[in-house]
């Protein structure tokens, strides 16, 4: 797939869908069923944290099972080496919880969408200055939509993705506040639901998030990041 097409595919999916399903399971035996339930609920952007047991195997398995039917990211990346491991495993995007220029530089070399993390205004702006495509803001459930609106009032050109402790109602409020997408983790799927085989509940929650996102998100123009376009012309 041409690099421009691949970058646009990821950015369009993130901003059109508005919901990232962050899979934070300690048991991976029923991983495919969890993915399927979320897909049936209408969501197709997924994220695997590096804290997950054998996360690289999970990424490869998900990529083999679902191919390009899903957008698959890896979060919690700490350094350049970890970013390369994620990309080689099949990640469509890489997310770091902090500011690290080496990760951004590697992702530009590999024409991969990259996110950097921040919380305070200074941290958010520093993450943006690295050249990251998106800045994640965590924990969203502690600061809420009003704080996001405040950040966007000051830094309106920064693409923000809140994560952490988000349910369907907060997802809608954050999207209304201007988030490009939101990351939803244990409210959507968790070890308890999976261990009890409550995959119907996972599907229902995915559907609730999909409906809330469709109803609540603000209309924004979507375009591939300029840095990616320049890199692709080389």
C-alpha positions in Angstrom: 0.0 0.0 0.0 1.5 3.4 -0.9 2.7 5.4 2.1 0.3 8.4 1.5 -2.6 6.0 1.2 -1.6 4.2 4.4 -1.2 7.4 6.4 -4.5 8.8 5.2 -6.2 5.5 6.0 -5.1 5.7 9.6 -5.9 9.4 10.1 -9.2 9.2 8.4 -10.3 6.2 10.5 -9.2 7.8 13.8 -11.1 11.0 13.1 -14.1 9.5 11.4 -14.7 6.7 13.9 -13.7 8.8 16.9 -13.3 5.8 19.3 -10.1 3.8 20.0 -10.8 0.5 21.7 -7.9 0.0 24.0 -7.6 -3.7 24.8 -6.1 -4.0 28.3 -6.5 -7.7 29.1 -4.2 -9.8 31.2 -5.6 -13.0 29.7 -5.3 -13.3 25.9 -7.0 -16.7 25.3 -10.2 -15.1 24.1 -8.6 -12.1 22.4 -10.0 -12.8 19.0 -13.6 -13.1 20.4 -13.1 -9.8 22.2 -12.0 -8.2 18.9 -14.9 -9.7 17.0 -17.4 -8.5 19.6 -16.1 -4.9 19.3 -16.1 -5.1 15.5 -19.7 -6.3 15.5 -20.5 -3.3 17.6 -19.2 -1.1 14.8 -15.7 -0.1 16.1 -12.6 -0.9 14.1 -9.8 1.1 15.7 -7.9 -0.9 18.3 -4.9 -0.3 20.5 -2.7 -2.8 22.4 -0.5 -1.6 25.4 3.0 -2.8 25.7 2.1 -3.8 29.3 0.1 -6.7 27.8 1.7 -10.1 28.1 3.5 -10.9 24.9 2.1 -7.8 23.2 4.1 -8.3 20.0 2.5 -11.7 19.5 -0.9 -10.1 20.1 -0.3 -7.5 17.5 0.9 -10.1 15.0 -2.0 -12.3 15.7 -4.6 -9.5 15.4 -3.0 -8.4 12.1 -3.0 -11.9 10.7 -6.6 -12.5 11.8 -8.2 -9.2 10.8 -5.8 -7.8 8.2 -6.7 -4.3 7.0 -10.2 -4.6 8.4 -8.9 -2.9 11.5 -6.6 0.0 12.5 -4.2 -1.3 15.1 -2.0 0.8 17.3 0.4 0.1 20.1 0.5 2.4 23.1 3.0 2.8 26.0 6.0 2.9 23.7 9.0 4.3 25.6 11.8 4.6 23.1 12.8 4.4 19.5 13.6 0.6 19.7 10.1 -0.1 21.1 8.5 2.0 18.3 10.4 -0.1 15.7 9.3 -3.3 17.3 5.7 -2.2 17.2 5.9 -1.2 13.5 7.6 -4.4 12.6 4.9 -6.4 14.4 2.2 -4.7 12.3 1.2 -1.5 14.1 -0.6 1.2 12.1 0.3 3.8 14.7 2.6 4.2 17.7 1.7 6.1 20.9 4.1 7.2 23.6 3.0 8.3 27.1 5.7 11.0 27.2 7.7 13.3 24.8 10.5 11.6 23.0 11.8 13.0 19.7 13.5 9.7 18.8 10.1 8.0 18.6 8.8 10.7 16.3 11.9 10.6 14.1 11.6 6.8 13.7 7.9 7.0 12.9 8.6 9.6 10.2 11.3 7.4 8.7 8.8 4.5 8.7 5.9 6.7 7.5 3.8 5.7 10.6 1.3 7.9 12.5 2.7 8.8 15.9 1.2 10.1 19.1 3.0 11.7 22.1 1.5 12.1 25.6 1.1 15.2 27.7 -1.2 16.5 30.5 -0.3 20.1 31.5 -0.4 22.9 28.9 3.4 22.9 28.8 3.6 19.1 28.3 0.9 19.2 25.5 2.8 21.9 23.7 6.1 20.2 24.0 4.6 17.0 22.6 3.2 18.9 19.7 6.6 20.5 19.1 8.2 17.1 18.5 6.2 16.8 15.3 3.7 14.2 16.7 0.5 13.8 14.6 -1.6 13.6 17.8 -1.2 14.4 21.5 -2.8 12.1 24.0 -4.2 13.6 27.2 -4.4 11.3 30.3 -6.2 10.8 32.6 -9.2 12.2 30.8 -11.7 11.1 33.6 -9.9 13.3 36.1 -9.8 16.5 34.1 -12.8 16.1 31.9 -14.2 18.0 28.9 -13.8 21.5 30.3 -10.1 21.0 30.6 -9.9 19.8 27.0 -11.8 22.8 25.8 -9.4 25.0 27.7 -6.4 23.4 26.0 -8.0 23.7 22.6 -8.8 27.4 23.3 -5.1 28.0 23.8 -3.7 25.5 21.3 -6.5 25.1 18.8 -4.3 23.5 16.1 -3.2 20.6 18.2 -5.0 17.3 17.6 -5.9 16.0 21.0 -6.9 12.4 21.9 -8.0 12.0 25.6 -7.6 8.6 27.2 -8.1 7.0 30.6 -11.3 6.1 32.5 -13.7 7.1 29.7 -17.2 5.6 29.3 -19.8 6.2 26.6 -21.2 9.4 28.2 -17.8 11.0 28.7 -16.7 9.9 25.2 -19.5 11.9 23.8 -18.8 14.9 26.0 -15.1 14.9 25.0 -15.9 14.6 21.3 -18.2 17.5 21.6 -15.4 19.4 23.3 -13.2 19.0 20.3 -11.3 15.7 20.8 -10.2 14.2 17.5 -10.8 10.8 19.0 -11.0 9.2 22.5 -9.4 6.0 23.9 -11.8 3.8 25.8 -10.3 0.9 27.8 -11.8 -1.1 30.7 -15.3 0.3 30.4 -15.5 -1.3 27.0 -13.8 -4.6 27.6 -12.0 -6.0 30.7 -10.9 -9.3 32.3 -14.1 -9.7 34.2 -16.3 -9.5 31.1 -14.0 -11.8 29.2 -13.7 -14.4 32.0 -17.5 -14.5 32.3 -17.8 -14.8 28.5 -20.0 -11.8 28.4 -19.1 -10.9 24.8 -22.6 -9.8 24.2 -22.1 -7.0 26.7 -18.8 -6.0 25.0 -20.7 -5.8 21.7 -23.5 -3.7 23.3 -21.0 -1.3 24.8 -19.1 -1.0 21.5 -22.4 -0.2 19.8 -23.2 2.4 22.5 -19.9 4.1 21.9 -20.4 4.0 18.2 -23.8 5.7 18.5 -22.5 8.3 21.0 -19.6 9.1 18.7 -21.8 9.5 15.6 -24.2 11.7 17.6 -21.7 13.8 19.5 -18.5 14.4 17.5 -17.9 17.8 16.0 -17.5 18.3 12.3 -13.8 18.7 11.5 -11.8 18.7 8.2 -9.6 15.6 8.1 -6.3 15.5 6.2 -3.1 13.5 6.4 -0.4 15.3 8.5 1.9 17.5 6.4 5.0 16.0 7.9 4.0 12.6 6.5 3.4 14.0 3.0 6.8 15.6 2.9 8.4 12.3 4.0 6.5 10.3 1.4 7.9 12.5 -1.5 11.5 11.5 -0.9 
